[in-house]
Amino acid sequence: MPKNKPNKGLLKRIRITKSGRVKSKPAFSGHLRSHKSGETMRSYRRAKYAHAADVGRAARMLHRRIVSGGGSVKSESSED
């Protein structure tokens, strides 16, 4: 029976964090930067994490289980 081969292109573009989140580099940040604002360039430095639907797609392409974890943002409530 043939082995399942992971998609090598996807392996080069993403990293799976210890908590199971899929981390990647934002699009449009590689070159041609002179016409982009500083705010845009700074936003490209922030980590980009995949959404739940994309995590499922990545798991199928890599033939491995990816448990999407730790993606919730805690809201600070101001209880006085």
PDB file of N, CA, C and O in Angstrom:
ATOM      1  N   MET A   1       0.836  -1.178   0.000  1.00  0.00           N
ATOM      2  CA  MET A   1       0.000   0.000   0.000  1.00  0.00           C
ATOM      3  C   MET A   1       0.884   1.245   0.000  1.00  0.00           C
ATOM      4  O   MET A   1       1.851   1.300   0.760  1.00  0.00           O
ATOM      5  N   PRO A   2       0.580   2.254  -0.836  1.00  0.00           N
ATOM      6  CA  PRO A   2       1.443   3.430  -0.907  1.00  0.00           C
ATOM      7  C   PRO A   2       1.334   4.290   0.349  1.00  0.00           C
ATOM      8  O   PRO A   2       0.318   4.290   1.045  1.00  0.00           O
ATOM      9  N   LYS A   3       2.407   5.016   0.610  1.00  0.00           N
ATOM     10  CA  LYS A   3       2.439   5.896   1.778  1.00  0.00           C
ATOM     11  C   LYS A   3       1.787   7.225   1.446  1.00  0.00           C
ATOM     12  O   LYS A   3       1.760   7.643   0.288  1.00  0.00           O
ATOM     13  N   ASN A   4       1.266   7.882   2.459  1.00  0.00           N
ATOM     14  CA  ASN A   4       0.721   9.222   2.285  1.00  0.00           C
ATOM     15  C   ASN A   4       1.866  10.226   2.326  1.00  0.00           C
ATOM     16  O   ASN A   4       2.637  10.260   3.285  1.00  0.00           O
ATOM     17  N   LYS A   5       1.972  11.040   1.284  1.00  0.00           N
ATOM     18  CA  LYS A   5       3.039  12.033   1.230  1.00  0.00           C
ATOM     19  C   LYS A   5       2.483  13.402   1.607  1.00  0.00           C
ATOM     20  O   LYS A   5       1.448  13.814   1.082  1.00  0.00           O
ATOM     21  N   PRO A   6       3.158  14.112   2.513  1.00  0.00           N
ATOM     22  CA  PRO A   6       2.702  15.455   2.853  1.00  0.00           C
ATOM     23  C   PRO A   6       2.994  16.420   1.720  1.00  0.00           C
ATOM     24  O   PRO A   6       3.913  16.204   0.930  1.00  0.00           O
ATOM     25  N   ASN A   7       2.217  17.477   1.644  1.00  0.00           N
ATOM     26  CA  ASN A   7       2.424  18.500   0.630  1.00  0.00           C
ATOM     27  C   ASN A   7       3.655  19.308   1.005  1.00  0.00           C
ATOM     28  O   ASN A   7       3.625  20.056   1.982  1.00  0.00           O
ATOM     29  N   LYS A   8       4.742  19.171   0.246  1.00  0.00           N
ATOM     30  CA  LYS A   8       6.010  19.793   0.586  1.00  0.00           C
ATOM     31  C   LYS A   8       5.951  21.317   0.497  1.00  0.00           C
ATOM     32  O   LYS A   8       6.633  22.012   1.251  1.00  0.00           O
ATOM     33  N   GLY A   9       5.142  21.834  -0.416  1.00  0.00           N
ATOM     34  CA  GLY A   9       5.011  23.280  -0.523  1.00  0.00           C
ATOM     35  C   GLY A   9       4.393  23.881   0.720  1.00  0.00           C
ATOM     36  O   GLY A   9       4.803  24.950   1.171  1.00  0.00           O
ATOM     37  N   LEU A  10       3.400  23.191   1.278  1.00  0.00           N
ATOM     38  CA  LEU A  10       2.759  23.669   2.497  1.00  0.00           C
ATOM     39  C   LEU A  10       3.702  23.554   3.691  1.00  0.00           C
ATOM     40  O   LEU A  10       3.715  24.428   4.558  1.00  0.00           O
ATOM     41  N   LEU A  11       4.488  22.486   3.738  1.00  0.00           N
ATOM     42  CA  LEU A  11       5.431  22.314   4.837  1.00  0.00           C
ATOM     43  C   LEU A  11       6.433  23.460   4.905  1.00  0.00           C
ATOM     44  O   LEU A  11       6.881  23.827   5.992  1.00  0.00           O
ATOM     45  N   LYS A  12       6.789  24.026   3.756  1.00  0.00           N
ATOM     46  CA  LYS A  12       7.760  25.117   3.718  1.00  0.00           C
ATOM     47  C   LYS A  12       7.142  26.455   4.119  1.00  0.00           C
ATOM     48  O   LYS A  12       7.864  27.394   4.455  1.00  0.00           O
ATOM     49  N   ARG A  13       5.815  26.548   4.088  1.00  0.00           N
ATOM     50  CA  ARG A  13       5.140  27.827   4.320  1.00  0.00           C
ATOM     51  C   ARG A  13       4.527  27.974   5.700  1.00  0.00           C
ATOM     52  O   ARG A  13       4.202  29.089   6.106  1.00  0.00           O
ATOM     53  N   ILE A  14       4.358  26.887   6.429  1.00  0.00           N
ATOM     54  CA  ILE A  14       3.716  26.986   7.742  1.00  0.00           C
ATOM     55  C   ILE A  14       4.597  26.346   8.804  1.00  0.00           C
ATOM     56  O   ILE A  14       5.493  25.555   8.511  1.00  0.00           O
ATOM     57  N   ARG A  15       4.308  26.719  10.057  1.00  0.00           N
ATOM     58  CA  ARG A  15       4.902  26.062  11.210  1.00  0.00           C
ATOM     59  C   ARG A  15       3.764  25.719  12.159  1.00  0.00           C
ATOM     60  O   ARG A  15       2.825  26.498  12.318  1.00  0.00           O
ATOM     61  N   ILE A  16       3.851  24.566  12.780  1.00  0.00           N
ATOM     62  CA  ILE A  16       2.845  24.170  13.756  1.00  0.00           C
ATOM     63  C   ILE A  16       3.441  24.403  15.132  1.00  0.00           C
ATOM     64  O   ILE A  16       4.469  23.821  15.479  1.00  0.00           O
ATOM     65  N   THR A  17       2.795  25.256  15.914  1.00  0.00           N
ATOM     66  CA  THR A  17       3.311  25.622  17.223  1.00  0.00           C
ATOM     67  C   THR A  17       3.087  24.487  18.216  1.00  0.00           C
ATOM     68  O   THR A  17       2.382  23.519  17.929  1.00  0.00           O
ATOM     69  N   LYS A  18       3.694  24.624  19.380  1.00  0.00           N
ATOM     70  CA  LYS A  18       3.579  23.584  20.390  1.00  0.00           C
ATOM     71  C   LYS A  18       2.140  23.424  20.866  1.00  0.00           C
ATOM     72  O   LYS A  18       1.722  22.324  21.227  1.00  0.00           O
ATOM     73  N   SER A  19       1.384  24.517  20.866  1.00  0.00           N
ATOM     74  CA  SER A  19      -0.013  24.442  21.290  1.00  0.00           C
ATOM     75  C   SER A  19      -0.925  23.936  20.176  1.00  0.00           C
ATOM     76  O   SER A  19      -2.114  23.720  20.408  1.00  0.00           O
ATOM     77  N   GLY A  20      -0.384  23.742  18.963  1.00  0.00           N
ATOM     78  CA  GLY A  20      -1.169  23.176  17.877  1.00  0.00           C
ATOM     79  C   GLY A  20      -1.710  24.194  16.890  1.00  0.00           C
ATOM     80  O   GLY A  20      -2.467  23.833  15.989  1.00  0.00           O
ATOM     81  N   ARG A  21      -1.339  25.457  17.040  1.00  0.00           N
ATOM     82  CA  ARG A  21      -1.814  26.468  16.109  1.00  0.00           C
ATOM     83  C   ARG A  21      -0.944  26.463  14.851  1.00  0.00           C
ATOM     84  O   ARG A  21       0.240  26.129  14.905  1.00  0.00           O
ATOM     85  N   VAL A  22      -1.539  26.833  13.732  1.00  0.00           N
ATOM     86  CA  VAL A  22      -0.816  26.870  12.456  1.00  0.00           C
ATOM     87  C   VAL A  22      -0.396  28.312  12.210  1.00  0.00           C
ATOM     88  O   VAL A  22      -1.237  29.200  12.075  1.00  0.00           O
ATOM     89  N   LYS A  23       0.915  28.534  12.153  1.00  0.00           N
ATOM     90  CA  LYS A  23       1.478  29.868  12.039  1.00  0.00           C
ATOM     91  C   LYS A  23       2.087  30.033  10.643  1.00  0.00           C
ATOM     92  O   LYS A  23       2.741  29.122  10.136  1.00  0.00           O
ATOM     93  N   SER A  24       1.870  31.188  10.031  1.00  0.00           N
ATOM     94  CA  SER A  24       2.426  31.432   8.705  1.00  0.00           C
ATOM     95  C   SER A  24       2.812  32.892   8.561  1.00  0.00           C
ATOM     96  O   SER A  24       2.509  33.714   9.426  1.00  0.00           O
ATOM     97  N   LYS A  25       3.474  33.204   7.479  1.00  0.00           N
ATOM     98  CA  LYS A  25       3.901  34.564   7.185  1.00  0.00           C
ATOM     99  C   LYS A  25       2.786  35.251   6.395  1.00  0.00           C
ATOM    100  O   LYS A  25       2.187  34.630   5.518  1.00  0.00           O
ATOM    101  N   PRO A  26       2.496  36.522   6.690  1.00  0.00           N
ATOM    102  CA  PRO A  26       1.441  37.208   5.951  1.00  0.00           C
ATOM    103  C   PRO A  26       1.790  37.375   4.471  1.00  0.00           C
ATOM    104  O   PRO A  26       2.960  37.483   4.105  1.00  0.00           O
ATOM    105  N   ALA A  27       0.776  37.393   3.642  1.00  0.00           N
ATOM    106  CA  ALA A  27       0.976  37.601   2.213  1.00  0.00           C
ATOM    107  C   ALA A  27       1.366  39.055   1.943  1.00  0.00           C
ATOM    108  O   ALA A  27       1.130  39.925   2.782  1.00  0.00           O
ATOM    109  N   PHE A  28       1.952  39.318   0.797  1.00  0.00           N
ATOM    110  CA  PHE A  28       2.331  40.644   0.306  1.00  0.00           C
ATOM    111  C   PHE A  28       3.443  41.292   1.119  1.00  0.00           C
ATOM    112  O   PHE A  28       3.613  42.509   1.045  1.00  0.00           O
ATOM    113  N   SER A  29       4.206  40.524   1.890  1.00  0.00           N
ATOM    114  CA  SER A  29       5.236  41.128   2.728  1.00  0.00           C
ATOM    115  C   SER A  29       6.654  40.840   2.252  1.00  0.00           C
ATOM    116  O   SER A  29       7.618  41.210   2.921  1.00  0.00           O
ATOM    117  N   GLY A  30       6.788  40.187   1.108  1.00  0.00           N
ATOM    118  CA  GLY A  30       8.116  39.760   0.670  1.00  0.00           C
ATOM    119  C   GLY A  30       8.964  40.830   0.022  1.00  0.00           C
ATOM    120  O   GLY A  30      10.141  40.972   0.356  1.00  0.00           O
ATOM    121  N   HIS A  31       8.392  41.589  -0.901  1.00  0.00           N
ATOM    122  CA  HIS A  31       9.170  42.602  -1.616  1.00  0.00           C
ATOM    123  C   HIS A  31       8.215  43.682  -2.110  1.00  0.00           C
ATOM    124  O   HIS A  31       7.030  43.652  -1.780  1.00  0.00           O
ATOM    125  N   LEU A  32       8.712  44.632  -2.894  1.00  0.00           N
ATOM    126  CA  LEU A  32       7.942  45.789  -3.374  1.00  0.00           C
ATOM    127  C   LEU A  32       7.357  46.569  -2.196  1.00  0.00           C
ATOM    128  O   LEU A  32       6.145  46.750  -2.085  1.00  0.00           O
ATOM    129  N   ARG A  33       8.252  47.022  -1.329  1.00  0.00           N
ATOM    130  CA  ARG A  33       7.807  47.653  -0.090  1.00  0.00           C
ATOM    131  C   ARG A  33       7.747  49.176  -0.158  1.00  0.00           C
ATOM    132  O   ARG A  33       7.191  49.798   0.747  1.00  0.00           O
ATOM    133  N   SER A  34       8.288  49.788  -1.182  1.00  0.00           N
ATOM    134  CA  SER A  34       8.438  51.248  -1.173  1.00  0.00           C
ATOM    135  C   SER A  34       7.104  51.982  -1.174  1.00  0.00           C
ATOM    136  O   SER A  34       7.020  53.081  -0.626  1.00  0.00           O
ATOM    137  N   HIS A  35       6.063  51.416  -1.769  1.00  0.00           N
ATOM    138  CA  HIS A  35       4.786  52.108  -1.818  1.00  0.00           C
ATOM    139  C   HIS A  35       3.868  51.744  -0.655  1.00  0.00           C
ATOM    140  O   HIS A  35       2.760  52.271  -0.553  1.00  0.00           O
ATOM    141  N   LYS A  36       4.318  50.849   0.222  1.00  0.00           N
ATOM    142  CA  LYS A  36       3.502  50.426   1.348  1.00  0.00           C
ATOM    143  C   LYS A  36       3.798  51.307   2.560  1.00  0.00           C
ATOM    144  O   LYS A  36       4.940  51.706   2.790  1.00  0.00           O
ATOM    145  N   SER A  37       2.761  51.598   3.321  1.00  0.00           N
ATOM    146  CA  SER A  37       2.927  52.478   4.473  1.00  0.00           C
ATOM    147  C   SER A  37       3.673  51.758   5.601  1.00  0.00           C
ATOM    148  O   SER A  37       3.759  50.530   5.626  1.00  0.00           O
ATOM    149  N   GLY A  38       4.200  52.540   6.515  1.00  0.00           N
ATOM    150  CA  GLY A  38       4.891  51.971   7.666  1.00  0.00           C
ATOM    151  C   GLY A  38       3.962  51.149   8.532  1.00  0.00           C
ATOM    152  O   GLY A  38       4.359  50.127   9.092  1.00  0.00           O
ATOM    153  N   GLU A  39       2.720  51.600   8.639  1.00  0.00           N
ATOM    154  CA  GLU A  39       1.735  50.853   9.428  1.00  0.00           C
ATOM    155  C   GLU A  39       1.499  49.478   8.819  1.00  0.00           C
ATOM    156  O   GLU A  39       1.382  48.485   9.538  1.00  0.00           O
ATOM    157  N   THR A  40       1.429  49.423   7.491  1.00  0.00           N
ATOM    158  CA  THR A  40       1.245  48.142   6.807  1.00  0.00           C
ATOM    159  C   THR A  40       2.443  47.238   7.032  1.00  0.00           C
ATOM    160  O   THR A  40       2.292  46.047   7.308  1.00  0.00           O
ATOM    161  N   MET A  41       3.634  47.809   6.914  1.00  0.00           N
ATOM    162  CA  MET A  41       4.847  47.001   7.086  1.00  0.00           C
ATOM    163  C   MET A  41       4.967  46.473   8.515  1.00  0.00           C
ATOM    164  O   MET A  41       5.406  45.343   8.729  1.00  0.00           O
ATOM    165  N   ARG A  42       4.579  47.288   9.480  1.00  0.00           N
ATOM    166  CA  ARG A  42       4.618  46.828  10.871  1.00  0.00           C
ATOM    167  C   ARG A  42       3.597  45.718  11.108  1.00  0.00           C
ATOM    168  O   ARG A  42       3.841  44.796  11.887  1.00  0.00           O
ATOM    169  N   SER A  43       2.458  45.811  10.433  1.00  0.00           N
ATOM    170  CA  SER A  43       1.439  44.770  10.609  1.00  0.00           C
ATOM    171  C   SER A  43       1.912  43.434  10.031  1.00  0.00           C
ATOM    172  O   SER A  43       1.480  42.376  10.488  1.00  0.00           O
ATOM    173  N   TYR A  44       2.786  43.475   9.041  1.00  0.00           N
ATOM    174  CA  TYR A  44       3.315  42.236   8.465  1.00  0.00           C
ATOM    175  C   TYR A  44       4.228  41.504   9.444  1.00  0.00           C
ATOM    176  O   TYR A  44       4.422  40.295   9.315  1.00  0.00           O
ATOM    177  N   ARG A  45       4.788  42.211  10.412  1.00  0.00           N
ATOM    178  CA  ARG A  45       5.676  41.568  11.377  1.00  0.00           C
ATOM    179  C   ARG A  45       4.924  40.706  12.376  1.00  0.00           C
ATOM    180  O   ARG A  45       5.495  39.785  12.960  1.00  0.00           O
ATOM    181  N   ARG A  46       3.649  41.002  12.574  1.00  0.00           N
ATOM    182  CA  ARG A  46       2.849  40.225  13.522  1.00  0.00           C
ATOM    183  C   ARG A  46       2.598  38.821  12.979  1.00  0.00           C
ATOM    184  O   ARG A  46       2.467  38.615  11.772  1.00  0.00           O
ATOM    185  N   ALA A  47       2.536  37.882  13.880  1.00  0.00           N
ATOM    186  CA  ALA A  47       2.305  36.500  13.473  1.00  0.00           C
ATOM    187  C   ALA A  47       0.885  36.336  12.943  1.00  0.00           C
ATOM    188  O   ALA A  47      -0.059  36.943  13.449  1.00  0.00           O
ATOM    189  N   LYS A  48       0.756  35.506  11.918  1.00  0.00           N
ATOM    190  CA  LYS A  48      -0.550  35.222  11.331  1.00  0.00           C
ATOM    191  C   LYS A  48      -0.874  33.772  11.637  1.00  0.00           C
ATOM    192  O   LYS A  48      -0.096  32.875  11.313  1.00  0.00           O
ATOM    193  N   TYR A  49      -2.033  33.537  12.266  1.00  0.00           N
ATOM    194  CA  TYR A  49      -2.469  32.192  12.612  1.00  0.00           C
ATOM    195  C   TYR A  49      -3.676  31.816  11.766  1.00  0.00           C
ATOM    196  O   TYR A  49      -4.540  32.650  11.494  1.00  0.00           O
ATOM    197  N   ALA A  50      -3.728  30.568  11.357  1.00  0.00           N
ATOM    198  CA  ALA A  50      -4.798  30.093  10.489  1.00  0.00           C
ATOM    199  C   ALA A  50      -6.104  29.963  11.252  1.00  0.00           C
ATOM    200  O   ALA A  50      -6.114  29.705  12.456  1.00  0.00           O
ATOM    201  N   HIS A  51      -7.208  30.145  10.534  1.00  0.00           N
ATOM    202  CA  HIS A  51      -8.537  29.966  11.094  1.00  0.00           C
ATOM    203  C   HIS A  51      -8.866  28.472  11.136  1.00  0.00           C
ATOM    204  O   HIS A  51      -8.158  27.655  10.548  1.00  0.00           O
ATOM    205  N   ALA A  52      -9.932  28.133  11.827  1.00  0.00           N
ATOM    206  CA  ALA A  52     -10.280  26.725  12.060  1.00  0.00           C
ATOM    207  C   ALA A  52     -10.480  25.954  10.763  1.00  0.00           C
ATOM    208  O   ALA A  52     -10.043  24.808  10.659  1.00  0.00           O
ATOM    209  N   ALA A  53     -11.135  26.562   9.768  1.00  0.00           N
ATOM    210  CA  ALA A  53     -11.370  25.870   8.499  1.00  0.00           C
ATOM    211  C   ALA A  53     -10.050  25.599   7.777  1.00  0.00           C
ATOM    212  O   ALA A  53      -9.882  24.553   7.151  1.00  0.00           O
ATOM    213  N   ASP A  54      -9.122  26.544   7.870  1.00  0.00           N
ATOM    214  CA  ASP A  54      -7.826  26.362   7.216  1.00  0.00           C
ATOM    215  C   ASP A  54      -6.969  25.325   7.930  1.00  0.00           C
ATOM    216  O   ASP A  54      -6.158  24.649   7.297  1.00  0.00           O
ATOM    217  N   VAL A  55      -7.142  25.196   9.233  1.00  0.00           N
ATOM    218  CA  VAL A  55      -6.404  24.182   9.985  1.00  0.00           C
ATOM    219  C   VAL A  55      -6.814  22.795   9.515  1.00  0.00           C
ATOM    220  O   VAL A  55      -5.970  21.912   9.360  1.00  0.00           O
ATOM    221  N   GLY A  56      -8.107  22.602   9.290  1.00  0.00           N
ATOM    222  CA  GLY A  56      -8.581  21.317   8.790  1.00  0.00           C
ATOM    223  C   GLY A  56      -8.032  20.996   7.421  1.00  0.00           C
ATOM    224  O   GLY A  56      -7.665  19.855   7.139  1.00  0.00           O
ATOM    225  N   ARG A  57      -7.974  22.011   6.566  1.00  0.00           N
ATOM    226  CA  ARG A  57      -7.421  21.819   5.224  1.00  0.00           C
ATOM    227  C   ARG A  57      -5.935  21.474   5.296  1.00  0.00           C
ATOM    228  O   ARG A  57      -5.467  20.591   4.577  1.00  0.00           O
ATOM    229  N   ALA A  58      -5.202  22.159   6.154  1.00  0.00           N
ATOM    230  CA  ALA A  58      -3.769  21.891   6.306  1.00  0.00           C
ATOM    231  C   ALA A  58      -3.535  20.484   6.835  1.00  0.00           C
ATOM    232  O   ALA A  58      -2.600  19.808   6.405  1.00  0.00           O
ATOM    233  N   ALA A  59      -4.370  20.040   7.758  1.00  0.00           N
ATOM    234  CA  ALA A  59      -4.230  18.692   8.307  1.00  0.00           C
ATOM    235  C   ALA A  59      -4.417  17.633   7.226  1.00  0.00           C
ATOM    236  O   ALA A  59      -3.701  16.632   7.195  1.00  0.00           O
ATOM    237  N   ARG A  60      -5.384  17.863   6.341  1.00  0.00           N
ATOM    238  CA  ARG A  60      -5.595  16.907   5.251  1.00  0.00           C
ATOM    239  C   ARG A  60      -4.436  16.923   4.257  1.00  0.00           C
ATOM    240  O   ARG A  60      -4.054  15.876   3.734  1.00  0.00           O
ATOM    241  N   MET A  61      -3.879  18.092   3.997  1.00  0.00           N
ATOM    242  CA  MET A  61      -2.772  18.177   3.044  1.00  0.00           C
ATOM    243  C   MET A  61      -1.488  17.559   3.592  1.00  0.00           C
ATOM    244  O   MET A  61      -0.667  17.045   2.832  1.00  0.00           O
ATOM    245  N   LEU A  62      -1.317  17.611   4.915  1.00  0.00           N
ATOM    246  CA  LEU A  62      -0.105  17.074   5.530  1.00  0.00           C
ATOM    247  C   LEU A  62      -0.268  15.640   6.001  1.00  0.00           C
ATOM    248  O   LEU A  62       0.699  15.015   6.436  1.00  0.00           O
ATOM    249  N   HIS A  63      -1.495  15.108   5.916  1.00  0.00           N
ATOM    250  CA  HIS A  63      -1.790  13.748   6.364  1.00  0.00           C
ATOM    251  C   HIS A  63      -1.381  13.561   7.820  1.00  0.00           C
ATOM    252  O   HIS A  63      -0.802  12.536   8.182  1.00  0.00           O
ATOM    253  N   ARG A  64      -1.677  14.536   8.637  1.00  0.00           N
ATOM    254  CA  ARG A  64      -1.420  14.418  10.060  1.00  0.00           C
ATOM    255  C   ARG A  64      -2.498  15.157  10.818  1.00  0.00           C
ATOM    256  O   ARG A  64      -3.189  16.017  10.273  1.00  0.00           O
ATOM    257  N   ARG A  65      -2.627  14.813  12.064  1.00  0.00           N
ATOM    258  CA  ARG A  65      -3.659  15.410  12.893  1.00  0.00           C
ATOM    259  C   ARG A  65      -3.131  16.697  13.506  1.00  0.00           C
ATOM    260  O   ARG A  65      -2.061  16.710  14.113  1.00  0.00           O
ATOM    261  N   ILE A  66      -3.880  17.773  13.347  1.00  0.00           N
ATOM    262  CA  ILE A  66      -3.518  19.042  13.952  1.00  0.00           C
ATOM    263  C   ILE A  66      -4.668  19.435  14.874  1.00  0.00           C
ATOM    264  O   ILE A  66      -5.791  19.651  14.420  1.00  0.00           O
ATOM    265  N   VAL A  67      -4.386  19.523  16.142  1.00  0.00           N
ATOM    266  CA  VAL A  67      -5.397  19.909  17.114  1.00  0.00           C
ATOM    267  C   VAL A  67      -5.318  21.415  17.259  1.00  0.00           C
ATOM    268  O   VAL A  67      -4.330  21.949  17.764  1.00  0.00           O
ATOM    269  N   SER A  68      -6.361  22.097  16.815  1.00  0.00           N
ATOM    270  CA  SER A  68      -6.382  23.549  16.892  1.00  0.00           C
ATOM    271  C   SER A  68      -6.621  23.952  18.335  1.00  0.00           C
ATOM    272  O   SER A  68      -7.690  23.706  18.895  1.00  0.00           O
ATOM    273  N   GLY A  69      -5.614  24.574  18.928  1.00  0.00           N
ATOM    274  CA  GLY A  69      -5.750  24.936  20.337  1.00  0.00           C
ATOM    275  C   GLY A  69      -5.235  26.318  20.633  1.00  0.00           C
ATOM    276  O   GLY A  69      -4.400  26.843  19.896  1.00  0.00           O
ATOM    277  N   GLY A  70      -5.719  26.913  21.698  1.00  0.00           N
ATOM    278  CA  GLY A  70      -5.196  28.175  22.210  1.00  0.00           C
ATOM    279  C   GLY A  70      -5.445  29.380  21.360  1.00  0.00           C
ATOM    280  O   GLY A  70      -4.683  30.342  21.451  1.00  0.00           O
ATOM    281  N   GLY A  71      -6.468  29.390  20.536  1.00  0.00           N
ATOM    282  CA  GLY A  71      -6.698  30.509  19.654  1.00  0.00           C
ATOM    283  C   GLY A  71      -7.640  31.571  20.176  1.00  0.00           C
ATOM    284  O   GLY A  71      -7.904  32.560  19.492  1.00  0.00           O
ATOM    285  N   SER A  72      -8.152  31.375  21.390  1.00  0.00           N
ATOM    286  CA  SER A  72      -9.136  32.319  21.894  1.00  0.00           C
ATOM    287  C   SER A  72      -8.474  33.562  22.459  1.00  0.00           C
ATOM    288  O   SER A  72      -7.393  33.499  23.045  1.00  0.00           O
ATOM    289  N   VAL A  73      -9.132  34.675  22.277  1.00  0.00           N
ATOM    290  CA  VAL A  73      -8.643  35.945  22.796  1.00  0.00           C
ATOM    291  C   VAL A  73      -9.461  36.287  24.027  1.00  0.00           C
ATOM    292  O   VAL A  73     -10.689  36.341  23.977  1.00  0.00           O
ATOM    293  N   LYS A  74      -8.771  36.515  25.128  1.00  0.00           N
ATOM    294  CA  LYS A  74      -9.476  36.828  26.374  1.00  0.00           C
ATOM    295  C   LYS A  74      -9.856  38.294  26.375  1.00  0.00           C
ATOM    296  O   LYS A  74      -9.029  39.155  26.073  1.00  0.00           O
ATOM    297  N   SER A  75     -11.090  38.579  26.711  1.00  0.00           N
ATOM    298  CA  SER A  75     -11.523  39.954  26.806  1.00  0.00           C
ATOM    299  C   SER A  75     -11.425  40.400  28.252  1.00  0.00           C
ATOM    300  O   SER A  75     -11.818  39.681  29.171  1.00  0.00           O
ATOM    301  N   GLU A  76     -10.895  41.596  28.434  1.00  0.00           N
ATOM    302  CA  GLU A  76     -10.746  42.119  29.778  1.00  0.00           C
ATOM    303  C   GLU A  76     -12.017  42.856  30.176  1.00  0.00           C
ATOM    304  O   GLU A  76     -12.416  43.823  29.527  1.00  0.00           O
ATOM    305  N   SER A  77     -12.635  42.397  31.231  1.00  0.00           N
ATOM    306  CA  SER A  77     -13.847  43.066  31.693  1.00  0.00           C
ATOM    307  C   SER A  77     -13.475  44.044  32.795  1.00  0.00           C
ATOM    308  O   SER A  77     -12.640  43.751  33.650  1.00  0.00           O
ATOM    309  N   SER A  78     -14.094  45.186  32.762  1.00  0.00           N
ATOM    310  CA  SER A  78     -13.786  46.217  33.760  1.00  0.00           C
ATOM    311  C   SER A  78     -14.870  46.212  34.828  1.00  0.00           C
ATOM    312  O   SER A  78     -15.820  46.994  34.787  1.00  0.00           O
ATOM    313  N   GLU A  79     -14.698  45.309  35.779  1.00  0.00           N
ATOM    314  CA  GLU A  79     -15.644  45.235  36.888  1.00  0.00           C
ATOM    315  C   GLU A  79     -15.076  46.034  38.036  1.00  0.00           C
ATOM    316  O   GLU A  79     -14.020  45.688  38.566  1.00  0.00           O
ATOM    317  N   ASP A  80     -15.748  47.086  38.429  1.00  0.00           N
ATOM    318  CA  ASP A  80     -15.263  47.947  39.515  1.00  0.00           C
ATOM    319  C   ASP A  80     -15.915  47.634  40.822  1.00  0.00           C
ATOM    320  O   ASP A  80     -15.614  48.271  41.831  1.00  0.00           O
TER     321      ASP A  80
END
